Amino acid sequence: MMSPLAERLPPATPALHRTGLLLGLALLLAGCADMTSTSAPRLTKDGAAARSNYAVTPKNIDAVRARALDTVNNTRSSAGLGPLALDGSLNSAAERHSASMSRQKRAWAFGEDGSSPIHRASQAGFQGGFLGEMVSETYQSEVQAIATWAAKPELRAILLDPRATRLGIGAFQDPDMKLWWTLNVGQ
């Protein structure tokens, strides 16, 4: 026997189920993060990322990268794929690009010098095959940024590329606490 409220609700559609699963994944990933900032990232009334006190500093960047790597590797493991390892040259390329996006005030693939993701990785000393880059302009943590990328099929395909073996992540934080994230994947 259904409740009167359940009888008035429309039946769930496959799209609604997918949305629910993606939201559940995002919440699960966000819940796994060990966020040591003074407050957790939050949303405004219209759903945009609200300003927060989540800080990425030289003192905690290694922990930020470890959480990002764990998040990506958990996502890959759930898909039956092997783990990635952090790569110093990909981290350097990602850091450089995050700072460049901040100066440009634009989250996109091109550096202020016109560089492409592959060019930046090569300049940073990366010797392997470059598979993809993800960028974000947000007030959210690295875990939330990765969950957002994982929800987009074209970006999820980069995270789940079976050829991938290495990962680099960079962040640049503006004085207003806005974060510019770059995640590079290579083999």
Residue pairs with C-beta under 8 A, 6 or more apart in sequence:
22 151
25 147
25 150
25 151
26 144
26 147
26 148
26 150
26 151
29 71
29 74
29 75
29 143
29 144
29 146
29 147
29 150
30 141
30 143
30 144
30 147
32 70
32 71
32 74
32 143
33 67
33 71
33 141
33 142
33 143
33 144
34 63
34 67
35 41
35 54
35 141
35 143
36 60
36 63
37 52
37 53
37 54
37 55
37 141
38 53
39 52
39 53
39 54
40 52
40 54
41 49
41 50
41 52
41 54
41 139
41 140
41 141
41 144
42 50
42 52
43 49
43 50
44 50
49 138
49 139
49 140
50 139
51 139
51 176
51 177
51 178
52 139
52 140
52 177
53 177
54 139
54 140
54 141
54 177
54 179
55 173
55 177
56 64
56 142
56 171
56 173
56 179
57 173
61 171
64 142
64 169
64 171
65 86
65 91
65 169
67 141
67 142
67 143
68 142
68 143
68 146
68 167
68 169
68 183
69 84
69 85
69 86
69 167
69 169
71 142
71 143
71 146
71 147
72 84
72 146
72 159
72 167
72 183
73 83
73 84
75 146
75 150
75 159
75 160
76 82
76 83
76 84
76 159
76 160
76 164
77 83
79 160
81 160
81 162
81 164
82 165
84 164
84 165
84 166
84 167
84 185
85 165
85 166
85 167
86 166
86 167
86 168
86 169
87 126
87 128
87 166
87 167
87 168
87 184
87 186
88 168
89 121
89 124
89 125
89 126
89 127
89 168
90 121
90 124
90 126
90 166
90 167
90 168
90 184
90 185
90 186
91 168
91 169
91 170
92 124
92 125
92 168
92 170
93 117
93 120
93 121
93 123
93 124
93 126
93 168
93 170
93 182
93 184
94 133
94 168
94 169
94 170
94 182
94 183
94 184
95 170
95 171
95 172
95 182
96 111
96 120
96 124
96 170
97 111
97 115
97 117
97 120
97 133
97 135
97 170
97 182
98 135
98 170
98 171
98 172
98 180
98 181
98 182
99 170
99 172
99 180
100 111
100 112
100 113
101 107
101 108
101 135
101 137
101 172
101 180
101 182
102 172
102 174
102 178
102 180
103 112
104 112
106 137
107 135
107 136
107 137
107 180
108 135
109 116
109 117
109 133
109 135
110 116
111 119
111 120
115 123
117 130
117 132
117 133
117 184
118 130
121 130
121 168
121 184
121 186
122 130
126 186
128 165
128 166
128 186
128 187
129 163
129 186
129 187
130 184
130 185
130 186
131 158
131 161
131 163
131 164
131 185
131 186
131 187
132 155
132 158
132 161
132 184
132 185
133 158
133 182
133 183
133 184
133 185
134 149
134 155
134 158
134 159
134 181
134 182
134 183
135 180
135 181
135 182
135 183
136 145
136 148
136 149
136 179
136 180
136 181
137 178
137 179
137 180
137 181
138 144
138 145
138 148
138 178
138 179
138 181
139 177
139 178
139 179
140 148
140 179
142 169
142 171
142 181
145 179
145 181
145 183
146 159
146 183
149 155
149 156
149 159
149 183
150 156
150 159
158 164
158 185
159 185
161 185
161 187
163 187
164 185
164 186
164 187
165 186
165 187
166 185
166 186
166 187
167 183
167 184
167 185
167 186
168 182
168 183
168 184
168 186
169 181
169 182
169 183
169 184
170 181
170 182
171 179
171 180
171 181
171 182
172 179
172 180
173 179
173 180
174 180
